[in-house]
Amino acid sequence: MATRGPKPAVIELSDDERVQLESWARRRTSAAGLATRSRIVLAAAEGGSNTEIAARLGVPRPTVTTWRSRFAARRLDGLLDEPRPGRPRTVTDEQVERLVADTLESTPVDATHWSTRSMAARQGMSQTTVSRVWRAFGLAPHKSDTWKLSKDPLFVDPLFVDKVRDVVGLYLNPPERALVLCVDEKTQIQALDRTQPVFPMLPATPARASHDYVRNGTSSLYAALDITTGKVIGSLHSRHRAVEFGKFLRTLDQQVPAELDVHLVLDNASTHKTQTIRRWLAVHPRFVLHFTPTSSSWLNLVERWFAELTTKKLQRSTHRSVAELNADVKAWINTWNDDPKPYVWTKTADEILDSVANYCKRITDSGH
């Protein structure tokens, strides 16, 4: 005849205990074990046998029995991990705080930034300890980034907010019966040839090129990226003046269907604002110009396409003449247009402006 096991402990929770257990159960920073224990106790407080709770939560029945009994005996403290055997901690909270503060607020006398070895020598710690603390706090002194937010009146754009909203509005909500093109020029593309033949890739050996090269002239590329289809209209010139920009506008006028308006996103280069260009625009009212803020080329999607051109074609190619370079670039554009890939803009203008504002506040309040 089967015998019944011991009756499970009855769990009754106070309001404070329930709030704490629910917090542990849903908080992402809680350890997985503590979250599971909290769910077991919350389920036990609702009633039911250990077997039922185990089946509902997908855990072994002995686990439910253990933590239900431990909570009944020691309440919340019973769910916390007890100290485990092993080597005791050797680095105190004060030492960690001093390490982090020194990393952020000082530099070594013989370098521009700390290394794990130099900081370990300064703090009297092991290199491994410094590395672990830096990883825990997201510190990487060997890395740096660039940014630009000029305070010079000559470079501050008083219409920064308006221009961001205008350009991002075109990306997220393009006008009907119109084509939105991101336009810019990639100037001074060099036709470079290596002084020695490039050695091809071999097993366990990458392709190798000589470090020195010969310059065979330059070319400038005007490009217009269709934000909807990803297709590109390109035009190569030997120079990059208003004259060449005017020729490119006429090229766009010829290739874009006459029934569509043309909205151009471009930067504030002087070649885009000459009297000749203004007269041409006055005669062609379907062309509408939208300027990105000063020093904000990151807002122009064609810059992303230029990066593709550079990394996939120009960076490792060789050209013995400008004509050869131009032919190579045209062929690459044609191949791109055979299978274009549009770039999808996702951030709203408010998100961009909030990000800029938060970053300005961080660098203002950082104390550096």
C-alpha positions as CSV (number, residue, x, y, z in Angstrom):
1,M,0.0,0.0,0.0
2,A,1.5,3.4,-1.0
3,T,2.2,5.8,1.8
4,R,1.8,9.6,1.6
5,G,4.9,11.8,1.9
6,P,5.2,14.6,4.3
7,K,2.7,17.4,3.9
8,P,4.2,20.4,2.0
9,A,4.9,23.5,4.0
10,V,2.1,26.1,3.9
11,I,3.3,29.4,2.5
12,E,1.7,32.7,3.4
13,L,3.3,35.9,2.1
14,S,3.3,39.4,3.5
15,D,2.9,42.2,1.1
16,D,6.6,43.1,1.3
17,E,7.6,39.5,0.7
18,R,5.4,39.3,-2.3
19,V,6.7,42.5,-3.8
20,Q,10.3,41.3,-3.4
21,L,9.7,37.9,-4.8
22,E,7.9,39.3,-7.9
23,S,10.8,41.7,-8.4
24,W,13.4,38.8,-8.2
25,A,11.2,36.7,-10.5
26,R,11.0,39.2,-13.4
27,R,14.1,41.3,-13.0
28,R,16.7,40.6,-15.8
29,T,19.6,41.3,-13.5
30,S,18.5,38.6,-11.1
31,A,20.5,35.3,-11.1
32,A,18.6,32.6,-13.0
33,G,18.6,30.4,-9.8
34,L,17.1,33.2,-7.6
35,A,14.4,33.9,-10.2
36,T,13.4,30.2,-10.3
37,R,13.3,30.0,-6.5
38,S,11.1,33.1,-6.3
39,R,8.6,31.6,-8.8
40,I,8.5,28.4,-6.8
41,V,7.6,30.3,-3.6
42,L,5.0,32.4,-5.4
43,A,3.4,29.3,-6.9
44,A,3.4,27.6,-3.5
45,A,1.6,30.6,-1.9
46,E,-1.2,30.1,-4.5
47,G,-1.6,26.5,-3.2
48,G,-1.0,23.2,-4.9
49,S,1.2,20.2,-4.3
50,N,5.0,20.1,-5.0
51,T,4.3,17.8,-7.9
52,E,1.9,20.2,-9.5
53,I,4.2,23.2,-9.1
54,A,7.1,21.2,-10.5
55,A,5.1,20.3,-13.6
56,R,3.9,23.8,-14.1
57,L,7.3,25.4,-13.8
58,G,9.3,22.7,-15.5
59,V,11.6,21.9,-12.6
60,P,12.4,18.7,-10.7
61,R,10.0,18.0,-7.7
62,P,12.9,17.8,-5.2
63,T,13.9,21.4,-6.2
64,V,10.4,22.6,-5.3
65,T,10.4,20.7,-2.0
66,T,13.8,22.1,-1.1
67,W,13.1,25.8,-1.7
68,R,9.5,25.7,-0.4
69,S,10.8,24.2,2.9
70,R,13.8,26.6,3.1
71,F,11.5,29.7,2.6
72,A,9.1,28.4,5.3
73,A,12.0,28.1,7.7
74,R,14.1,31.2,6.8
75,R,11.8,33.4,4.6
76,L,13.6,35.6,2.0
77,D,17.0,34.9,3.4
78,G,16.6,31.2,2.7
79,L,16.5,31.8,-1.0
80,L,19.8,33.6,-1.2
81,D,23.0,31.7,-2.0
82,E,25.1,30.8,0.9
83,P,28.9,31.4,0.9
84,R,30.6,28.7,-1.0
85,P,33.9,27.0,-0.1
86,G,37.0,28.2,-2.0
87,R,39.6,31.0,-2.0
88,P,38.2,34.1,-0.3
89,R,38.0,37.4,-2.2
90,T,41.2,39.3,-2.3
91,V,40.1,42.6,-3.9
92,T,38.0,44.9,-1.8
93,D,35.2,47.3,-3.1
94,E,37.5,50.2,-2.2
95,Q,40.3,48.9,-4.4
96,V,37.9,48.4,-7.3
97,E,36.5,51.9,-6.9
98,R,40.0,53.3,-6.8
99,L,41.0,51.3,-10.0
100,V,37.9,52.6,-11.9
101,A,38.5,56.2,-10.7
102,D,42.1,56.1,-11.8
103,T,41.2,54.7,-15.2
104,L,38.7,57.5,-15.8
105,E,40.5,60.4,-14.2
106,S,44.2,59.9,-14.8
107,T,46.8,59.0,-17.5
108,P,50.3,57.5,-17.1
109,V,53.3,59.7,-17.4
110,D,54.7,57.8,-20.3
111,A,51.6,57.2,-22.4
112,T,48.3,58.6,-23.5
113,H,46.2,55.8,-21.9
114,W,46.5,53.0,-19.4
115,S,47.2,49.4,-20.3
116,T,46.3,46.4,-18.1
117,R,50.0,46.0,-17.2
118,S,50.7,49.7,-16.3
119,M,47.5,50.0,-14.3
120,A,48.2,46.7,-12.5
121,A,51.7,48.1,-11.5
122,R,50.0,51.3,-10.3
123,Q,47.4,49.6,-8.2
124,G,49.5,46.7,-7.0
125,M,47.1,44.1,-8.6
126,S,47.5,41.4,-11.1
127,Q,47.0,42.1,-14.8
128,T,44.1,39.6,-14.8
129,T,42.3,41.5,-12.0
130,V,42.6,44.8,-13.9
131,S,41.3,43.1,-17.1
132,R,38.3,41.6,-15.2
133,V,37.3,44.9,-13.6
134,W,37.6,46.8,-16.9
135,R,35.4,44.3,-18.6
136,A,32.8,44.4,-15.8
137,F,32.6,48.2,-16.0
138,G,32.9,48.4,-19.8
139,L,36.2,50.3,-19.8
140,A,38.5,50.0,-22.8
141,P,41.3,52.7,-22.5
142,H,43.0,51.3,-25.7
143,K,39.9,52.3,-27.8
144,S,39.0,55.8,-29.0
145,D,36.3,57.3,-31.2
146,T,35.8,60.6,-33.0
147,W,33.0,63.1,-33.0
148,K,32.4,66.6,-34.1
149,L,30.2,69.3,-32.6
150,S,31.9,72.6,-33.3
151,K,31.4,75.7,-31.1
152,D,33.0,77.9,-33.8
153,P,30.3,80.3,-35.1
154,L,31.6,79.7,-38.6
155,F,30.6,76.0,-38.4
156,V,27.6,75.9,-36.1
157,D,24.4,75.4,-38.1
158,P,21.6,77.5,-36.5
159,L,19.1,75.3,-38.5
160,F,20.5,72.0,-37.3
161,V,17.1,70.8,-35.8
162,D,15.1,72.0,-38.8
163,K,17.4,70.3,-41.3
164,V,17.5,67.0,-39.3
165,R,13.7,66.9,-39.2
166,D,13.5,67.8,-42.9
167,V,15.9,65.1,-44.1
168,V,14.7,62.4,-41.8
169,G,11.1,63.2,-42.7
170,L,12.0,62.5,-46.4
171,Y,13.5,59.1,-45.4
172,L,10.6,57.9,-43.2
173,N,7.8,59.4,-45.2
174,P,8.8,60.1,-48.8
175,P,6.4,62.4,-50.8
176,E,4.1,60.8,-53.4
177,R,4.8,61.1,-57.1
178,A,8.4,62.1,-56.3
179,L,11.8,60.6,-56.3
180,V,14.1,61.1,-53.3
181,L,17.8,61.0,-54.2
182,C,20.8,61.3,-51.8
183,V,23.5,63.1,-53.7
184,D,27.2,63.7,-53.0
185,E,30.5,63.6,-54.7
186,K,33.5,61.4,-53.9
187,T,36.4,63.6,-54.9
188,Q,40.0,62.8,-55.7
189,I,39.7,59.1,-56.3
190,Q,43.2,58.0,-57.1
191,A,44.2,55.7,-59.9
192,L,46.9,53.7,-58.0
193,D,49.1,51.0,-59.3
194,R,51.4,48.9,-57.2
195,T,55.1,48.9,-58.0
196,Q,55.2,45.1,-58.0
197,P,52.5,42.5,-59.1
198,V,50.0,41.5,-56.4
199,F,50.8,38.0,-55.1
200,P,47.6,35.9,-55.1
201,M,46.1,34.3,-52.0
202,L,47.4,30.8,-51.2
203,P,46.4,28.3,-48.5
204,A,47.4,29.8,-45.1
205,T,48.7,32.9,-46.9
206,P,46.7,36.0,-47.7
207,A,47.0,38.0,-50.9
208,R,50.0,40.3,-50.7
209,A,50.7,43.7,-52.3
210,S,53.7,45.9,-52.2
211,H,53.4,48.9,-49.7
212,D,54.5,51.4,-52.3
213,Y,52.5,52.5,-55.3
214,V,52.4,54.9,-58.3
215,R,49.7,57.6,-58.7
216,N,48.3,57.8,-62.2
217,G,45.8,60.7,-61.7
218,T,42.5,61.3,-60.0
219,S,38.8,61.2,-60.8
220,S,35.7,62.6,-59.1
221,L,32.4,60.7,-58.8
222,Y,29.0,62.3,-58.5
223,A,26.4,59.8,-57.3
224,A,22.7,59.9,-56.6
225,L,21.2,57.1,-54.5
226,D,17.5,56.3,-54.9
227,I,16.4,55.7,-51.3
228,T,13.4,53.5,-52.4
229,T,15.1,51.1,-54.8
230,G,18.8,51.5,-53.9
231,K,19.8,52.2,-57.5
232,V,22.5,54.7,-58.2
233,I,23.0,57.2,-61.0
234,G,26.7,58.0,-61.3
235,S,28.8,60.4,-63.3
236,L,32.6,60.7,-63.4
237,H,34.5,63.9,-64.0
238,S,38.1,65.1,-63.8
239,R,37.2,68.0,-61.6
240,H,34.5,68.9,-59.0
241,R,33.3,72.4,-59.6
242,A,29.8,73.9,-59.9
243,V,30.1,73.3,-63.7
244,E,30.4,69.5,-63.1
245,F,27.6,69.6,-60.5
246,G,25.4,71.4,-63.1
247,K,26.2,68.6,-65.6
248,F,25.2,66.0,-63.1
249,L,21.9,67.8,-62.4
250,R,21.2,67.7,-66.2
251,T,22.0,64.0,-66.2
252,L,19.4,63.5,-63.4
253,D,16.9,65.5,-65.3
254,Q,17.3,63.3,-68.3
255,Q,17.1,60.0,-66.4
256,V,14.3,60.7,-64.0
257,P,10.8,60.5,-65.6
258,A,9.4,63.9,-66.3
259,E,6.2,63.3,-64.3
260,L,8.1,62.9,-61.0
261,D,9.3,65.6,-58.7
262,V,12.9,65.2,-57.6
263,H,14.0,65.8,-54.0
264,L,17.8,65.9,-53.5
265,V,19.5,65.4,-50.2
266,L,22.9,67.0,-50.3
267,D,25.5,68.8,-48.2
268,N,26.3,72.5,-47.9
269,A,29.2,72.6,-50.4
270,S,29.7,75.9,-52.1
271,T,29.4,74.3,-55.5
272,H,25.7,73.4,-54.7
273,K,24.8,77.1,-54.1
274,T,26.3,79.1,-56.9
275,Q,24.3,81.6,-58.9
276,T,24.5,79.3,-62.0
277,I,23.0,76.4,-60.0
278,R,20.3,78.7,-58.6
279,R,19.3,79.9,-62.0
280,W,19.1,76.3,-63.3
281,L,16.9,75.3,-60.4
282,A,14.6,78.2,-61.0
283,V,14.0,76.9,-64.5
284,H,13.5,73.4,-63.3
285,P,11.1,73.7,-60.4
286,R,10.5,70.0,-60.0
287,F,14.0,69.8,-58.3
288,V,13.9,70.5,-54.6
289,L,17.1,70.7,-52.5
290,H,17.2,69.5,-48.9
291,F,20.5,70.3,-47.2
292,T,22.0,68.2,-44.4
293,P,23.2,70.2,-41.3
294,T,26.8,71.5,-41.4
295,S,29.4,68.7,-40.7
296,S,26.6,66.1,-40.7
297,S,27.4,64.0,-43.7
298,W,26.4,60.9,-41.7
299,L,22.8,62.0,-42.4
300,N,23.3,61.4,-46.2
301,L,22.6,57.8,-47.1
302,V,24.8,58.0,-50.2
303,E,27.8,58.2,-47.9
304,R,27.0,54.6,-46.9
305,W,27.1,53.6,-50.5
306,F,30.5,55.3,-51.0
307,A,31.8,53.2,-48.1
308,E,30.6,50.0,-50.0
309,L,32.4,51.3,-53.2
310,T,35.6,51.9,-51.2
311,T,35.8,48.6,-49.3
312,K,34.6,46.3,-52.1
313,K,36.3,47.9,-55.1
314,L,38.7,50.8,-54.6
315,Q,40.7,49.7,-51.6
316,R,42.5,46.8,-53.1
317,S,42.2,47.4,-56.8
318,T,45.0,48.7,-59.1
319,H,44.6,51.1,-62.1
320,R,47.2,52.1,-64.5
321,S,45.3,55.1,-65.8
322,V,42.3,57.3,-65.0
323,A,40.4,55.8,-67.9
324,E,40.9,52.4,-66.4
325,L,39.7,53.6,-63.0
326,N,36.6,55.2,-64.5
327,A,35.8,52.1,-66.5
328,D,36.1,50.0,-63.3
329,V,33.9,52.3,-61.3
330,K,31.2,52.4,-64.0
331,A,31.3,48.6,-64.2
332,W,30.9,48.3,-60.4
333,I,27.9,50.7,-60.5
334,N,26.2,48.7,-63.2
335,T,26.7,45.5,-61.2
336,W,25.3,47.2,-58.2
337,N,22.2,48.3,-60.1
338,D,21.6,44.8,-61.3
339,D,20.8,43.8,-57.7
340,P,20.5,47.0,-55.7
341,K,20.1,47.0,-52.0
342,P,18.3,50.0,-50.5
343,Y,19.4,51.2,-47.0
344,V,16.5,51.4,-44.6
345,W,16.5,54.4,-42.3
346,T,15.0,53.6,-38.9
347,K,15.7,56.4,-36.4
348,T,13.2,59.3,-36.1
349,A,14.3,62.9,-35.9
350,D,13.3,63.0,-32.2
351,E,15.5,60.0,-31.4
352,I,18.5,61.6,-33.2
353,L,18.0,64.9,-31.4
354,D,17.6,63.2,-28.1
355,S,20.8,61.2,-28.7
356,V,22.7,64.3,-29.6
357,A,21.4,66.2,-26.5
358,N,22.2,63.3,-24.2
359,Y,25.7,63.1,-25.6
360,C,26.3,66.8,-25.2
361,K,25.2,66.6,-21.6
362,R,27.5,63.6,-20.9
363,I,30.6,65.3,-22.3
364,T,29.7,68.6,-20.6
365,D,29.2,66.9,-17.2
366,S,32.1,64.5,-17.5
367,G,34.7,66.7,-15.9
368,H,37.3,66.0,-18.6
